[in-house]
């Protein structure tokens, strides 16, 4: 089971991870074009300020995820093989009730306009990549992927 | 995402009161904007982010020890630092040039000003070969022209101003290092060429260039500003006045002169005396007529010479961080500003909300949608008249008024001459009290205020209180003076907070333990006092038991001033940490190695009490070397 591991002391707060996340989940795959299309940047990893230190907040893909039990449409599901929690990979569709946002203890679910409908968005562990974009982008090796089964 | 610990609030009660008023009115202030910017990127804060070319931006990281071009952390840090130093220097020189232009125009009879200090002009002009027996206007014309030609001279011609005015011992040091500067604008242009992509990678050369600019900053900037302004509007004299936001009068048309260049303000003060304007203001319902106030450094400079204008000048309002809160009183009818330190939110958010009429008076500070009455030496009276008329018009648009009740007094107007006068014509009494240890030493606490490490003003206040408690005389300048005035440290009352020995010295001279030298551009006057003491004792500046501190430094002029201090051999404490810590080499040079070259160095400490420890230690070491106990 893969998780994102954060080495807090090393974080400089540069937000390159946020940028990489935005680009990875955009159609344009390029920040300049993305902004030129006048889209609001939406990240799924959040570098926040806590006790005057930068702290990257990431989805923990929890074992008994509260976002899954709270989801009223049933779109939020845990992949049996990878243990990744996603809401965009099932037959059900997000209806925008925001119960997942309310219940997430880490505050890492946001909303985004998709096909004229507001939907919840969250970390999908970069489904199309081997290594998540944020991990690759981090200049100080703050974020890494670890396999907690090992 | 709101995981934020509220840390930053104004430190003093008056600003905090106005902060609450602004928040209640739904205004977003500098404190909210600071929080929204958190966390800020540490690559920038450490100085190891380079945005010069399109192969970048590059940062020096765990993975990357060089930028794409090959620049190391040391090079990126020193390039960035030199860039800031250039900006600070040219800004001070720009101000000096405006004053020189006015002096020249006055000499040519094309200005609304007279020569107020002819003797001062004669004595300085004589040093540069201008015959002091010529008519005074002719001297003004020649000196003004000479000064402008110095600003515009090339970097390969050593500045006459430096060669003639600098203390001999300093000149030797600078000559040895090869840092006697030429014309500042040319020096700046050369510096900017050096820091282009793929040009210079000699860190020492780049830092020495910072010192060159520091020296140019003093003589073609700070010194020129103070001297020529005094020639045109009079020399600072100690006088008592009221300070802080609480002095605004709800029953008067309030005009605030905000910025750094006091020449126009003097004309506004003179115009405000005219009966027709005072009557007109009263007709409009302002029963106390028109009142003029100063804010920022401009206010400090008016305050310095305010003994002549007590009937129309009603005091110094505050420092740069307070500007939004000043407007939020709703009692400011006109805010007239020249260059430097005007937040964009003043014209975009605060002035429209609180009815204030904005007028900009310098071409560099144009703001969209704000009326421009740009200063020309021969239009000062005309502009001053318009300003007053506009303020009276704006008075009618007032809404709710909220003025804090607290107000303090302060004494300002200290300068080398006035300190000498207060001491009975010689510096000897000051030297005696320093020698016998009643006054351990002198610390200049100068520069901006910031919201970074603490509430704005907190570091300044705590450090200053600690220094005077330890019998160290404090000289304030710039927004630091305002921060001290806001907590009543520049009045005679403050002697209660001073150590026993310092307090008794100050009481016997009827001066506060914190002397305001005026604006941030008056830092030149502090250096001239240090030179005068060193000359009297026949020692060099690094030998004196003095230190300087910029405990809440913020912008680029402070960087240039910092290098001025280091070039003059003064130990300078800085907080917040300057963006150099990403390079061990540059940090070591600035905090250690440079002391062997100029006698000055930088110390960085973010805690006010520990800062006081370091400054005291510095002063005690210097005392020991002089053979004082």
Contacts between the chains, C-beta under 8 A, distances in Angstrom:
chain1	res1	chain2	res2	distance
A	10	B	62	7.2
A	12	B	41	6.3
A	12	B	42	3.5
A	12	B	43	5.7
A	12	B	46	7.9
A	13	B	39	3.6
A	13	B	40	6.3
A	13	B	41	5.3
A	13	B	42	5.6
A	14	B	41	4.3
A	14	B	42	7.0
A	14	B	43	5.4
A	14	B	59	6.9
A	15	B	41	6.7
A	46	B	1	5.2
A	47	B	39	6.2
A	48	B	1	5.6
A	48	B	3	5.1
A	48	B	4	7.6
A	48	B	39	7.1
A	49	B	3	7.4
A	49	B	4	5.8
A	49	B	5	7.9
A	49	B	35	7.7
A	49	B	38	3.6
A	49	B	39	4.4
A	50	B	3	5.3
A	50	B	4	7.8
A	50	B	5	7.1
A	51	B	5	6.2
A	52	B	5	7.4
A	52	B	7	6.9
A	52	B	38	7.7
A	53	B	39	7.1
A	54	B	39	3.5
A	54	B	42	7.5
A	55	B	3	7.8
A	55	B	39	7.8
A	57	B	1	7.3
A	57	B	3	7.8
A	107	B	1	5.9
A	107	B	3	7.3
A	139	B	59	6.1
A	139	B	61	3.4
A	139	B	62	6.6
A	139	B	63	5.6
A	139	B	64	6.8
A	140	B	61	5.6
A	140	B	62	4.7
A	140	B	63	7.7
A	141	B	62	5.5
A	141	B	63	7.2
